[in-house]
């Protein structure tokens, strides 16, 4: 099964930027959906952004226009470029992958429902101070 390792988290002031990376143990670009999720203390895990094997993306409303998901097929790496960060973006960020359930029946974009995703990394912490 694919293994995922996140990096790039850290502490930043509000309005700043960070880029998260997720290295996959095998080629995923043409067979897997890849996604970013986050979980703040006391809250449920929520979908942030996802990209399917065709390059179609989906974003949570809370990050649209501020975050960009992308992938480098040659490096088997997924990225999340985060800009205009807000304190409410503070969370543990997780990379996820899935081959089957990420594209649900009738949907045109990959789902941001965490229950549909099968493989997970260990997470990287992002802290945004005001």
C-alpha positions as CSV (number, residue, x, y, z in Angstrom):
1,X,0.0,0.0,0.0
2,X,1.1,3.6,-0.6
3,X,2.9,5.3,2.2
4,X,2.7,9.1,2.6
5,X,5.1,11.5,4.4
6,X,4.2,15.1,4.9
7,X,6.6,18.0,5.5
8,X,6.7,21.8,5.4
9,X,4.6,22.6,8.4
10,X,5.6,25.3,10.9
11,X,4.6,28.5,12.6
12,X,3.8,31.7,10.7
13,X,2.1,35.0,11.3
14,X,-1.3,35.7,9.9
15,X,-1.1,36.8,6.3
16,X,1.9,34.7,5.7
17,X,2.5,31.7,3.4
18,X,3.6,28.0,3.7
19,X,4.0,25.2,1.3
20,X,3.3,21.7,2.4
21,X,4.7,18.6,0.7
22,X,3.6,15.0,0.7
23,X,6.0,12.4,-0.7
24,X,4.4,9.1,-1.8
25,X,6.2,5.8,-1.8
26,X,5.0,4.9,-5.3
27,X,3.7,6.6,-8.4
28,X,0.3,7.9,-7.6
29,X,-0.4,10.6,-10.2
30,X,-2.2,8.4,-12.8
31,X,-4.0,6.0,-10.4
32,X,-4.8,7.8,-7.2
33,X,-6.7,10.8,-6.0
34,X,-4.6,12.8,-3.6
35,X,-5.8,15.2,-1.0
36,X,-5.1,17.4,2.0
37,X,-7.2,17.3,5.2
38,X,-6.8,19.1,8.5
39,X,-7.8,18.6,12.1
40,X,-7.8,21.3,14.8
41,X,-7.9,20.4,18.5
42,X,-11.4,19.5,19.5
43,X,-12.7,19.5,15.9
44,X,-13.4,16.8,13.3
45,X,-11.1,16.2,10.4
46,X,-12.1,18.3,7.4
47,X,-11.2,18.2,3.8
48,X,-9.1,21.1,2.5
49,X,-8.3,20.3,-1.1
50,X,-8.1,17.3,-3.4
51,X,-6.9,16.4,-6.9
52,X,-7.9,13.4,-8.9
53,X,-5.8,11.5,-11.5
54,X,-7.1,13.7,-14.3
55,X,-6.0,16.9,-12.5
56,X,-9.5,18.0,-11.5
57,X,-9.4,19.8,-8.1
58,X,-11.8,20.5,-5.3
59,X,-11.4,23.0,-2.4
60,X,-13.2,23.7,0.8
61,X,-15.0,27.0,0.7
62,X,-12.9,28.3,3.6
63,X,-9.7,28.1,1.5
64,X,-10.7,28.9,-2.0
65,X,-8.6,31.6,-3.5
66,X,-5.9,31.2,-0.8
67,X,-4.8,27.6,-1.1
68,X,-3.6,25.7,-4.2
69,X,-3.1,22.0,-4.5
70,X,-0.7,20.6,-7.1
71,X,1.3,17.5,-7.9
72,X,4.7,16.7,-9.4
73,X,4.3,13.3,-11.1
74,X,8.1,12.9,-11.6
75,X,8.7,13.3,-7.9
76,X,5.6,11.5,-6.7
77,X,4.9,14.5,-4.5
78,X,1.8,16.4,-3.7
79,X,1.9,20.1,-2.6
80,X,-0.4,22.5,-0.9
81,X,0.6,26.2,-1.3
82,X,-1.1,28.2,1.4
83,X,-1.3,31.9,1.3
84,X,-3.0,34.7,3.3
85,X,-3.0,32.3,6.2
86,X,-5.4,33.0,9.1
87,X,-5.3,31.8,12.7
88,X,-8.3,29.6,12.0
89,X,-6.1,27.6,9.6
90,X,-4.1,26.3,12.6
91,X,-4.4,22.5,12.5
92,X,-2.6,19.3,11.9
93,X,-2.5,18.8,8.2
94,X,-2.7,15.3,6.7
95,X,-2.0,14.0,3.2
96,X,-4.3,11.3,1.9
97,X,-4.6,9.0,-1.1
98,X,-7.3,6.8,-2.5
99,X,-7.9,4.8,-5.7
100,X,-11.6,4.1,-5.7
101,X,-13.9,6.0,-3.4
102,X,-12.5,9.5,-3.9
103,X,-14.5,9.9,-7.1
104,X,-18.1,9.2,-6.0
105,X,-21.0,8.3,-8.3
106,X,-22.3,11.4,-10.0
107,X,-19.5,13.7,-8.8
108,X,-17.3,15.7,-11.1
109,X,-14.6,16.5,-8.5
110,X,-12.9,14.4,-5.9
111,X,-14.7,14.2,-2.6
112,X,-13.5,16.1,0.5
113,X,-15.2,13.6,2.8
114,X,-12.5,12.0,4.9
115,X,-14.4,8.7,5.2
116,X,-13.8,8.0,1.5
117,X,-10.1,8.1,1.7
118,X,-8.0,5.0,2.4
119,X,-4.4,6.0,2.9
120,X,-3.1,8.6,5.3
121,X,0.2,10.2,6.3
122,X,1.2,11.1,9.9
123,X,0.5,14.8,9.6
124,X,2.4,18.1,9.8
125,X,1.5,20.9,12.2
126,X,0.6,24.4,10.9
127,X,0.3,27.2,13.4
128,X,-0.8,30.6,12.4
129,X,-0.5,33.4,15.0
130,X,-2.4,36.7,14.9
